[in-house]
Amino acid sequence: MITITGDQTDSERIKKLMKHPAYRKDDNSSPIHRQLIGYIGLFLPVILIFMAVLRDGLIQWKSLKSVSAYYYSGAAAAFVGMLVSLALFLFTYRGYDNECNWVDRAASITTGVAALGVAVFPTKAPEGWTPLSWWTPLSGILHFGFAILLFLMFAVFALFLFPIKAKGEKVRSGKRRRNRVYVSCGVIILASLIWAVLALRSGKSIFLPESLALIAFAVSWLAKGQAHKSIANKVRSLFKHIEK
C-alpha cells in the first residue's frame, strides 16, 4: 500500500493516482504498472518484425516462423530486452491487498520466471540462420517448456485472476464488461496455444498464433489497467490545451 508522507511532491503524486479511473484503495501496484505490462506484449511482435525487416531484409525475414526465432535476427536485442523488461515488471507486480494477494504474487513471479526463461534459453536456429556455438538440445527443451508455461500463465491471469472482485464490491456494468474482455482474451490465448502446437507439429509457421496470444494477453492487462480511460483523459486534456 502507498503511504502519504509530508513531502508535497509525494502528496500531489498520491492525489493524482487517486483520480485515476482504475484506482482502488487496496491496490498494491498501479494502473500504469498493468498498462506497461500490456504495452510490452502489444508492441513486441510489431517491433520484432520492423527491426528484422530493417536489418535482415524482407527475403531473410520470411524464414522466421516463430516469435522465438527472432533471437537469431537483427531484432535479437528487442526480443531479449522486452522479455526481460516484462519479467521485471511481473516480478514487481504486487496485485491487491486481499485474501488472494498470495495468488497474484505467485502467478506474477511464475510468469516472470517463464518470460526470463524464454529469453535466456533460445530455441533452435531456424533454417538458413547461423546457429549458436553454445546451443544444446537441452536449451531447446527448456525454451519450449518456459514458452508453454508463459502462455498458460497469461491465460490464468485473464480467466481466473482478473475477474475476481474485491470483498464487498458490487459488480457494476463496467466490471462486467471488463470481465467479458478478460474471459475472451483467455479463451483466445488458449485457442492460439493449441493452434501453435498443431502448426508446430506439422512444420508450419507459428508466428501468427503466438502474436495473437500476445495481443490477447496485452488487451487483458490494458483492460485491467483501464488504459482506454487513461487514453481518453489524455486526449481530452490535449484538446483543452489546444483550445487555450
Secondary structure as UniProt FT lines:
FT   HELIX           8..18
FT   TURN            21..22
FT   TURN            25..26
FT   HELIX           31..56
FT   HELIX           58..61
FT   TURN            62..63
FT   HELIX           68..72
FT   TURN            74..75
FT   HELIX           76..91
FT   TURN            99..100
FT   HELIX           101..120
FT   TURN            127..128
FT   TURN            133..134
FT   HELIX           137..156
FT   HELIX           157..161
FT   TURN            162..163
FT   TURN            167..168
FT   HELIX           173..201
FT   TURN            202..203
FT   HELIX           207..224
FT   TURN            225..226
FT   HELIX           227..243
//
